[in-house]
Amino acid sequence: MEPSRTYRYTVVDVFTETPFEGNPLAVFLDAVGLSDEAMQTIARELNLSETTFVFPASSAAARLRIFTPGAEMPFAGHPTIGAAYALVAAGRVSSDDPTFTLEEPIGPVPIRLERAANPFVAWLRTPPIEFGRRYPGAPWARALGLAPDDLLGEAYPVQIVSAGNPFLFVALRDPGADDRAALDRVAFEREFGTSVSGIFIFAPVPSGAYSRMFAPGFGIGEDPATGSATGPLGAYMATYDLLPDLDDTHFTSEQGVLMKRRSLVHGILRVRDGKIDTVEVGGSAVKVIDAEIVAP
């Protein structure tokens, strides 16, 4: 039997300034020596939406591997923001650096720190955003336990939008419909399996959106905050006239309320030549746990 080794990790609550709200994330700042199997086992044991493992990188501040309880992700927002926070808090990134880069399987992810805020806000730039297939709305209303008139309307299609992770976006009429939704997991998995990262439902509100996200194929019943869906959310809303399609448009996605993990995920549209070039996604974080785990 191979000897075990102790690995330290930190748990940070991401997209919040309040401990025990937001989306909790375990960050292993020194993950060298952990195999793919061990990382997946640890993520399953901790059973958070994601666990992030940090490795040295030659041309970036760090290299990240991100695991849900069920699978590795090529990119995810709350693990990226949470890892950026943990790296700065641990002194692994200079407090004087306003920008740095994190390597992820999808490629380099630029990070910008807004230090005027207290606590500081970390922003990432999403990978390229792509619009995919549209689906009839009524079946998805039923799969969510809703009536067809709970959907926002025919002008707002049920559609896949991706910035590395494809999500199915469903626009609802109001936050009450959002709160009433209960996903039929069998219907979702029959239609998509793991080809779609999750189903993201939202209702437009003056600040942006009131949102929920379900990802049963990745072992996530409901996610308190989904940074990798917030860039596509902003692009969807701007494309369908729910947000101004202007450069520097700010919006907020409020998520995790029913879970008592209220999260505020901030977004900024970046528009070039009349088209959305990217979306900056940002938020704060707060450390709540320092711990260690014995792993093979």
C-alpha positions as CSV (number, residue, x, y, z in Angstrom):
1,M,0.0,0.0,0.0
2,E,1.3,3.4,-0.9
3,P,1.9,5.8,2.0
4,S,-0.7,8.5,2.7
5,R,0.1,12.2,2.7
6,T,-1.6,15.2,4.4
7,Y,-2.7,18.1,2.2
8,R,-3.9,21.4,3.6
9,Y,-6.8,23.2,2.1
10,T,-8.9,26.4,2.7
11,V,-12.6,26.8,2.2
12,V,-13.7,30.2,1.0
13,D,-17.3,31.4,0.4
14,V,-17.4,33.0,-3.0
15,F,-19.6,35.8,-4.5
16,T,-20.4,37.1,-1.0
17,E,-18.9,39.3,1.7
18,T,-20.8,37.3,4.4
19,P,-19.5,34.1,5.9
20,F,-21.7,31.1,5.3
21,E,-23.4,32.7,2.3
22,G,-22.3,32.5,-1.3
23,N,-20.8,29.4,-2.9
24,P,-18.3,27.4,-0.8
25,L,-15.1,26.3,-2.5
26,A,-12.3,24.1,-1.2
27,V,-8.9,25.3,-2.5
28,F,-5.8,23.1,-2.2
29,L,-3.0,25.6,-2.7
30,D,-0.3,22.9,-2.9
31,A,-1.7,20.0,-4.8
32,V,1.5,18.5,-6.3
33,G,1.5,14.8,-5.9
34,L,-2.3,14.3,-6.2
35,S,-3.4,12.0,-9.0
36,D,-6.5,12.6,-11.1
37,E,-8.2,9.8,-9.2
38,A,-7.2,11.2,-5.8
39,M,-8.5,14.7,-6.8
40,Q,-11.8,13.3,-7.9
41,T,-12.1,11.2,-4.7
42,I,-11.4,14.3,-2.6
43,A,-14.0,16.4,-4.5
44,R,-16.5,13.6,-4.0
45,E,-15.7,13.4,-0.2
46,L,-15.9,17.2,0.3
47,N,-19.1,17.2,-1.8
48,L,-19.0,20.9,-2.6
49,S,-20.1,22.3,-6.0
50,E,-16.4,22.4,-6.9
51,T,-13.0,21.8,-5.4
52,T,-9.9,23.5,-6.9
53,F,-6.4,22.1,-6.9
54,V,-3.5,24.6,-7.5
55,F,-0.3,23.6,-9.2
56,P,2.8,25.7,-10.3
57,A,2.8,27.2,-13.7
58,S,5.7,28.5,-15.8
59,S,3.8,31.3,-17.6
60,A,1.0,32.2,-15.1
61,A,0.4,32.8,-11.4
62,A,-0.8,29.2,-11.0
63,R,-2.4,26.3,-12.9
64,L,-5.8,25.1,-11.7
65,R,-7.7,21.8,-11.9
66,I,-11.4,22.0,-11.0
67,F,-13.5,19.0,-10.0
68,T,-17.2,18.7,-9.1
69,P,-18.2,15.6,-7.1
70,G,-18.8,13.9,-10.4
71,A,-16.3,15.2,-13.0
72,E,-13.5,17.5,-13.9
73,M,-14.5,20.9,-15.4
74,P,-12.4,22.7,-18.1
75,F,-13.4,26.1,-16.6
76,A,-15.7,27.4,-13.9
77,G,-16.3,30.8,-12.5
78,H,-16.6,30.5,-8.7
79,P,-13.5,28.2,-8.5
80,T,-11.5,30.7,-10.5
81,I,-12.6,33.7,-8.4
82,G,-12.2,31.7,-5.2
83,A,-8.8,30.5,-6.1
84,A,-7.7,34.0,-7.1
85,Y,-8.8,35.2,-3.7
86,A,-7.0,32.4,-1.8
87,L,-3.8,33.0,-3.8
88,V,-3.8,36.7,-2.9
89,A,-4.7,36.0,0.7
90,A,-1.9,33.5,1.0
91,G,0.7,35.9,-0.5
92,R,1.1,33.7,-3.6
93,V,0.2,36.7,-5.8
94,S,1.7,40.1,-4.9
95,S,-0.6,42.5,-3.3
96,D,0.7,45.1,-5.8
97,D,-0.3,43.1,-8.9
98,P,-3.5,44.5,-10.4
99,T,-3.7,41.7,-13.0
100,F,-2.5,38.1,-13.4
101,T,-3.3,35.0,-15.3
102,L,-4.5,31.5,-14.2
103,E,-4.0,28.5,-16.4
104,E,-7.0,26.2,-16.7
105,P,-7.7,23.3,-19.1
106,I,-9.7,25.6,-21.3
107,G,-6.7,28.0,-21.6
108,P,-5.4,31.1,-19.8
109,V,-7.9,33.1,-17.8
110,P,-7.0,36.7,-17.1
111,I,-7.8,38.0,-13.6
112,R,-8.2,41.7,-12.6
113,L,-8.3,42.8,-9.0
114,E,-10.4,45.8,-7.9
115,R,-8.6,46.7,-4.7
116,A,-10.6,49.9,-4.0
117,A,-13.4,47.6,-2.7
118,N,-13.2,46.1,0.8
119,P,-13.0,43.2,0.6
120,F,-11.4,43.4,-2.9
121,V,-13.3,42.1,-6.0
122,A,-11.6,39.7,-8.4
123,W,-12.8,39.8,-12.0
124,L,-12.2,37.2,-14.7
125,R,-12.7,37.5,-18.5
126,T,-14.8,34.7,-19.9
127,P,-13.6,32.5,-22.7
128,P,-15.4,33.2,-26.0
129,I,-19.2,33.0,-25.8
130,E,-21.1,30.9,-28.3
131,F,-24.8,30.6,-28.9
132,G,-26.1,27.1,-29.7
133,R,-29.3,25.2,-30.3
134,R,-32.8,26.5,-29.4
135,Y,-35.5,24.3,-27.9
136,P,-39.3,24.5,-27.7
137,G,-40.2,26.2,-24.4
138,A,-43.3,24.3,-23.3
139,P,-41.6,20.9,-22.7
140,W,-39.0,22.6,-20.5
141,A,-41.6,24.5,-18.6
142,R,-43.2,21.1,-17.7
143,A,-39.7,19.6,-16.9
144,L,-39.3,22.5,-14.4
145,G,-42.8,21.8,-12.9
146,L,-44.0,25.1,-14.4
147,A,-46.8,26.2,-16.8
148,P,-45.9,27.5,-20.2
149,D,-47.1,31.0,-19.3
150,D,-44.4,31.0,-16.5
151,L,-41.9,31.4,-19.4
152,L,-40.9,35.0,-20.3
153,G,-42.3,34.6,-23.8
154,E,-41.6,33.4,-27.3
155,A,-39.2,36.3,-28.0
156,Y,-36.8,34.7,-25.3
157,P,-35.9,31.2,-26.6
158,V,-34.8,28.3,-24.5
159,Q,-31.3,28.1,-25.8
160,I,-27.8,26.7,-25.1
161,V,-25.2,29.4,-24.5
162,S,-21.6,28.6,-23.6
163,A,-18.4,30.2,-22.4
164,G,-16.5,26.9,-22.2
165,N,-19.4,25.2,-20.3
166,P,-22.7,24.9,-22.2
167,F,-25.7,25.8,-20.2
168,L,-29.4,25.7,-21.2
169,F,-30.9,29.1,-20.5
170,V,-34.6,29.4,-19.6
171,A,-36.0,32.9,-19.1
172,L,-38.9,33.1,-16.7
173,R,-41.6,35.7,-16.2
174,D,-40.8,36.6,-12.6
175,P,-38.8,35.6,-9.5
176,G,-41.8,33.7,-8.1
177,A,-41.7,31.3,-11.1
178,D,-38.0,30.9,-10.5
179,D,-38.6,29.9,-6.9
180,R,-41.4,27.4,-7.8
181,A,-39.2,25.5,-10.3
182,A,-38.3,21.9,-9.5
183,L,-36.2,20.2,-12.1
184,D,-37.3,16.8,-13.4
185,R,-33.9,15.2,-13.4
186,V,-34.9,12.2,-15.5
187,A,-36.2,14.5,-18.3
188,F,-33.0,16.6,-18.2
189,E,-30.7,13.6,-18.4
190,R,-32.7,11.9,-21.1
191,E,-32.4,15.0,-23.3
192,F,-28.8,16.1,-22.5
193,G,-26.9,13.6,-20.4
194,T,-23.6,15.4,-19.6
195,S,-23.4,17.2,-22.9
196,V,-24.8,20.3,-21.2
197,S,-23.3,21.6,-17.9
198,G,-26.6,22.5,-16.4
199,I,-29.9,24.3,-16.8
200,F,-29.8,27.9,-15.8
201,I,-33.2,29.6,-15.1
202,F,-33.6,33.3,-14.5
203,A,-36.1,36.1,-14.2
204,P,-35.1,39.6,-15.3
205,V,-35.0,42.2,-12.4
206,P,-33.9,45.8,-12.4
207,S,-30.4,44.9,-11.3
208,G,-30.0,42.1,-13.8
209,A,-31.4,38.6,-13.0
210,Y,-32.7,36.5,-10.2
211,S,-31.3,33.0,-11.0
212,R,-31.0,29.3,-10.2
213,M,-28.8,26.6,-11.7
214,F,-29.2,22.8,-11.7
215,A,-26.4,20.4,-12.8
216,P,-27.5,16.8,-12.0
217,G,-25.1,15.3,-14.5
218,F,-22.1,16.7,-12.5
219,G,-23.4,15.7,-9.1
220,I,-24.8,19.2,-8.3
221,G,-28.4,19.3,-7.4
222,E,-28.5,23.1,-7.3
223,D,-25.5,25.5,-7.4
224,P,-25.5,28.6,-5.1
225,A,-23.6,30.6,-7.6
226,T,-22.4,29.9,-11.2
227,G,-19.8,32.2,-12.5
228,S,-19.2,30.3,-15.7
229,A,-22.9,30.8,-16.6
230,T,-23.0,34.5,-15.7
231,G,-21.0,35.6,-18.8
232,P,-23.4,33.7,-21.1
233,L,-26.3,35.1,-19.1
234,G,-25.2,38.6,-19.8
235,A,-24.7,37.8,-23.5
236,Y,-28.1,36.2,-23.7
237,M,-29.8,39.1,-21.9
238,A,-28.1,41.7,-24.2
239,T,-28.9,39.7,-27.3
240,Y,-32.6,39.5,-26.5
241,D,-32.9,43.2,-25.3
242,L,-33.1,42.4,-21.6
243,L,-29.9,44.4,-21.0
244,P,-28.4,47.3,-23.0
245,D,-25.9,45.9,-25.5
246,L,-23.4,48.7,-24.7
247,D,-19.8,48.5,-23.5
248,D,-19.4,48.7,-19.7
249,T,-23.0,47.7,-19.0
250,H,-23.0,46.4,-15.4
251,F,-25.5,43.7,-14.1
252,T,-25.8,41.4,-11.2
253,S,-27.1,37.8,-10.9
254,E,-28.6,37.0,-7.5
255,Q,-28.5,33.3,-6.9
256,G,-28.7,30.7,-4.1
257,V,-31.5,32.5,-2.2
258,L,-33.7,29.5,-1.6
259,M,-30.6,27.5,-0.5
260,K,-29.9,30.2,2.2
261,R,-26.6,30.8,0.3
262,R,-27.4,34.1,-1.2
263,S,-24.8,35.0,-3.8
264,L,-24.2,38.2,-5.9
265,V,-22.3,37.5,-9.1
266,H,-21.4,40.7,-10.9
267,G,-21.0,41.1,-14.7
268,I,-19.7,43.8,-17.1
269,L,-20.4,43.6,-20.8
270,R,-17.4,44.3,-23.0
271,V,-18.6,45.3,-26.5
272,R,-16.4,45.8,-29.5
273,D,-17.6,46.9,-33.0
274,G,-21.2,46.5,-31.9
275,K,-20.7,42.9,-30.7
276,I,-20.2,41.4,-27.3
277,D,-16.4,40.6,-27.2
278,T,-16.4,39.1,-23.7
279,V,-18.0,39.5,-20.3
280,E,-16.1,40.2,-17.1
281,V,-17.5,38.3,-14.1
282,G,-16.5,39.2,-10.6
283,G,-17.2,39.0,-6.9
284,S,-15.8,39.0,-3.4
285,A,-14.9,36.0,-1.2
286,V,-14.4,35.3,2.5
287,K,-12.4,32.5,4.1
288,V,-14.3,30.3,6.6
289,I,-12.1,27.2,7.1
290,D,-8.5,26.1,7.2
291,A,-8.2,22.3,7.4
292,E,-6.2,19.3,6.2
293,I,-7.1,15.9,4.7
294,V,-5.2,12.7,4.5
295,A,-5.1,11.4,0.9
296,P,-3.3,8.5,-0.8
